[in-house]
């Protein structure tokens, strides 16, 4: 997903660079390159979605089950005990993992 995001940034810079071109034939040639680059980025995103969507869904679902189980375990733990802080740390890491999937996907969606 980071590669897709980086490719979108490169495409953006190329599009901004089109403003400096004065010759119409150079402008058209570079614009066609940018359009083809955009099509390639969209193909890459579709391939990523096709190959990883089920895997990420399963990972997210498993993380959600772990999150619920850990929250239950956290409710049973003695407050301010070592087990409480260990479980809380684990819970925060699960939240971080779930957040990273969503954040990376929204970054790519926003740029494409």
Backbone bond lengths (Angstrom), bond angles and torsions (degrees), N, CA, C in turn:
res aa  C-N    CA-C-N  psi(-1)  N-CA   C-N-CA  omega(-1)  CA-C   N-CA-C  phi
1 X - - - 1.446 - - 1.519 110.37 -
2 X 1.316 115.72 -33.63 1.465 119.25 178.25 1.523 111.03 -66.73
3 X 1.330 116.82 -35.11 1.465 120.60 177.55 1.526 109.58 -63.98
4 X 1.318 117.01 -43.09 1.469 120.46 177.93 1.519 110.82 -61.36
5 X 1.309 116.31 -42.89 1.451 120.85 178.77 1.528 110.93 -62.95
6 X 1.324 117.04 -42.48 1.459 121.18 177.98 1.516 112.20 -64.73
7 X 1.338 116.64 -40.09 1.466 120.31 177.35 1.528 111.13 -63.57
8 X 1.318 117.19 -36.97 1.464 120.42 176.88 1.524 110.84 -64.83
9 X 1.328 117.25 -38.84 1.464 120.53 176.84 1.531 111.00 -63.93
10 X 1.334 116.70 -41.01 1.469 120.51 177.78 1.526 109.93 -63.32
11 X 1.320 116.90 -43.53 1.461 120.72 178.45 1.524 110.66 -61.13
12 X 1.310 117.04 -41.60 1.461 120.87 178.97 1.533 110.79 -60.88
13 X 1.321 116.19 -44.77 1.470 119.80 179.15 1.526 111.19 -63.10
14 X 1.335 116.56 -38.75 1.467 119.89 177.28 1.526 111.30 -64.84
15 X 1.318 116.80 -39.10 1.466 120.05 178.24 1.525 111.46 -67.11
16 X 1.314 117.03 -38.31 1.472 120.40 176.76 1.529 109.86 -64.93
17 X 1.337 116.15 -36.27 1.465 120.74 179.00 1.517 113.42 -67.24
18 X 1.324 117.61 -18.51 1.464 120.72 178.44 1.525 111.80 -63.89
19 X 1.310 117.24 -27.28 1.456 121.06 -178.08 1.528 112.35 -64.28
20 X 1.313 116.31 -27.63 1.460 119.76 -176.74 1.530 112.87 -83.39
21 X 1.322 117.64 -10.81 1.467 120.43 -178.84 1.525 110.12 -78.90
22 X 1.322 115.93 130.47 1.467 120.95 -178.73 1.527 112.19 -100.38
23 X 1.306 116.84 -34.33 1.464 121.27 -178.60 1.525 109.18 -76.65
24 X 1.329 115.78 129.78 1.463 120.31 -175.59 1.527 112.27 -65.92
25 X 1.315 118.29 -35.52 1.463 120.22 -179.54 1.532 110.85 -69.50
26 X 1.348 116.86 -38.12 1.468 120.09 174.98 1.521 110.71 -64.06
27 X 1.336 115.68 -40.96 1.460 120.98 -179.97 1.527 110.33 -61.38
28 X 1.332 116.52 -47.20 1.467 120.28 -179.19 1.525 111.49 -64.47
29 X 1.325 117.17 -41.16 1.465 121.21 -179.70 1.536 110.43 -63.76
30 X 1.315 116.32 -44.77 1.467 120.15 179.49 1.524 111.41 -68.67
31 X 1.328 116.84 -35.44 1.466 120.14 178.03 1.524 110.32 -65.05
32 X 1.328 117.51 -40.83 1.467 121.19 177.25 1.529 109.87 -63.24
33 X 1.340 117.40 -40.01 1.465 120.69 176.76 1.528 110.65 -61.18
34 X 1.326 116.33 -42.48 1.472 120.01 179.44 1.524 111.33 -65.01
35 X 1.321 117.14 -39.73 1.464 120.46 178.94 1.530 110.07 -64.63
36 X 1.325 117.11 -43.55 1.466 120.37 177.95 1.527 111.15 -64.76
37 X 1.335 116.12 -38.35 1.469 120.25 177.34 1.524 109.72 -61.77
38 X 1.335 116.75 -43.43 1.460 120.70 178.96 1.524 111.13 -62.72
39 X 1.328 117.16 -41.27 1.464 120.30 177.75 1.526 111.22 -62.51
40 X 1.325 116.84 -39.56 1.468 120.20 177.96 1.534 111.48 -65.63
41 X 1.311 116.43 -38.82 1.473 119.95 177.44 1.525 109.41 -62.79
42 X 1.329 116.80 -44.80 1.470 119.91 179.66 1.527 111.21 -62.70
43 X 1.332 117.64 -38.32 1.466 120.55 176.52 1.522 110.53 -63.03
44 X 1.335 116.42 -43.15 1.462 120.78 178.96 1.523 110.90 -61.23
45 X 1.324 117.10 -43.41 1.465 120.93 179.25 1.525 110.44 -63.97
46 X 1.329 117.52 -42.55 1.474 120.00 178.20 1.526 110.90 -62.86
47 X 1.334 117.29 -41.21 1.472 120.13 178.03 1.519 111.42 -63.58
48 X 1.317 116.65 -42.00 1.471 120.31 177.58 1.521 110.06 -61.92
49 X 1.336 116.52 -45.60 1.463 119.98 178.85 1.522 111.22 -60.61
50 X 1.326 116.67 -43.59 1.464 120.60 -177.55 1.528 111.10 -65.30
51 X 1.312 117.39 -40.90 1.461 120.86 -174.62 1.529 113.47 -82.77
52 X 1.299 117.52 -34.18 1.458 119.64 -171.26 1.518 115.37 -110.37
53 X 1.315 119.73 -6.88 1.464 119.76 -175.10 1.526 112.10 -61.81
54 X 1.325 117.91 -44.57 1.468 120.21 179.63 1.527 111.08 -67.16
55 X 1.327 116.62 -40.63 1.466 120.55 179.59 1.524 110.31 -62.94
56 X 1.317 116.68 -44.82 1.469 120.15 -179.41 1.522 110.51 -68.31
57 X 1.340 117.73 -36.83 1.459 120.56 176.58 1.526 110.55 -61.48
58 X 1.329 116.59 -45.02 1.461 119.93 178.29 1.527 111.19 -63.25
59 X 1.322 116.80 -42.62 1.462 120.53 178.52 1.525 110.86 -62.84
60 X 1.316 116.41 -42.85 1.461 120.96 -179.89 1.529 110.56 -65.33
61 X 1.328 116.94 -42.32 1.461 121.27 179.18 1.529 110.67 -63.78
62 X 1.328 117.02 -43.15 1.458 121.15 177.40 1.526 111.03 -62.90
63 X 1.318 116.32 -41.10 1.471 119.99 177.55 1.520 111.07 -64.19
64 X 1.324 116.73 -36.91 1.462 120.46 178.21 1.519 111.26 -65.25
65 X 1.328 117.61 -41.90 1.469 120.89 176.91 1.533 109.94 -63.87
66 X 1.331 116.59 -43.55 1.472 120.42 177.49 1.521 110.88 -61.44
67 X 1.316 115.16 -39.21 1.464 119.87 179.50 1.533 110.97 -61.99
68 X 1.315 116.39 -46.69 1.466 120.20 179.75 1.528 111.60 -64.23
69 X 1.324 116.66 -43.31 1.459 120.84 179.16 1.524 111.13 -63.39
70 X 1.313 115.83 -42.66 1.461 119.92 -179.69 1.522 111.36 -67.23
71 X 1.323 117.44 -37.31 1.470 119.96 177.29 1.537 110.20 -63.49
72 X 1.328 116.79 -39.12 1.459 119.64 176.68 1.528 110.26 -64.17
73 X 1.327 116.03 -45.21 1.467 120.27 179.27 1.533 110.43 -62.64
74 X 1.322 115.58 -36.90 1.468 120.01 178.76 1.531 111.11 -65.73
75 X 1.323 117.20 -35.22 1.468 120.18 179.33 1.531 112.05 -69.56
76 X 1.345 116.76 -23.95 1.461 120.40 179.66 1.528 113.14 -90.90
77 X 1.309 117.02 -15.75 1.465 120.62 -176.40 1.528 110.92 -74.26
78 X 1.301 114.44 150.28 1.469 121.73 176.16 1.535 108.44 -67.12
79 X 1.338 118.10 125.22 1.477 119.49 179.11 1.536 111.09 -58.54
80 X 1.305 115.19 140.12 1.467 124.64 177.80 1.527 113.57 66.73
81 X 1.332 116.76 17.71 1.460 119.11 176.06 1.532 109.33 -92.77
82 X 1.328 115.35 170.81 1.465 120.09 179.33 1.524 110.50 -64.63
83 X 1.322 117.03 -40.31 1.462 120.69 178.49 1.526 111.05 -63.13
84 X 1.323 117.32 -37.88 1.459 122.03 178.86 1.532 110.72 -60.45
85 X 1.338 116.74 -48.71 1.467 120.41 -177.88 1.528 111.78 -71.05
86 X 1.320 117.20 -34.38 1.460 120.58 176.83 1.535 110.14 -65.26
87 X 1.320 116.86 -43.78 1.467 121.52 178.77 1.526 111.06 -68.13
88 X 1.317 116.32 -38.78 1.462 120.66 177.71 1.531 110.99 -63.60
89 X 1.311 116.41 -41.89 1.465 120.48 177.59 1.528 110.99 -62.43
90 X 1.314 116.63 -43.69 1.461 121.37 177.66 1.529 110.17 -61.39
91 X 1.329 115.81 -42.60 1.466 120.72 179.90 1.528 111.10 -62.45
92 X 1.303 117.44 -42.82 1.465 120.69 179.32 1.527 111.26 -64.31
93 X 1.321 117.16 -35.98 1.463 120.08 177.34 1.527 111.62 -68.14
94 X 1.307 117.97 -36.08 1.466 120.70 175.71 1.529 109.57 -63.87
95 X 1.328 116.50 -45.12 1.467 119.74 177.44 1.528 111.24 -59.56
96 X 1.315 116.75 -41.46 1.462 120.94 179.67 1.529 110.68 -62.90
97 X 1.313 117.06 -43.95 1.457 120.71 178.90 1.526 110.66 -61.33
98 X 1.310 117.91 -44.69 1.462 121.16 -179.94 1.528 110.47 -65.89
99 X 1.320 116.29 -37.90 1.456 120.67 -179.99 1.527 111.25 -66.16
100 X 1.330 118.00 -40.24 1.457 121.25 -177.73 1.524 112.03 -62.73
101 X 1.330 118.06 -40.18 1.459 120.08 175.99 1.525 110.61 -58.82
102 X 1.316 116.26 -47.34 1.466 120.54 -177.63 1.527 111.34 -66.97
103 X 1.316 116.94 -42.69 1.459 120.64 -177.43 1.527 111.17 -65.03
104 X 1.323 117.48 -46.89 1.472 120.72 -179.74 1.525 110.86 -62.90
105 X 1.297 117.21 -42.27 1.465 120.38 179.65 1.517 111.54 -65.15
106 X 1.320 117.65 -39.99 1.467 119.39 179.56 1.532 111.43 -69.85
107 X 1.328 117.95 -32.73 1.465 121.04 176.11 1.526 110.59 -62.52
108 X 1.327 116.88 -46.32 1.460 120.66 -179.91 1.524 110.20 -66.37
109 X 1.329 117.13 -42.87 1.470 120.81 179.49 1.516 111.00 -61.31
110 X 1.313 116.67 -40.79 1.473 121.25 179.85 1.524 111.77 -65.27
111 X 1.322 117.10 -39.18 1.458 120.99 -176.35 1.522 112.75 -79.50
112 X 1.328 117.03 -34.20 1.464 119.77 -177.99 1.504 107.72 -82.63
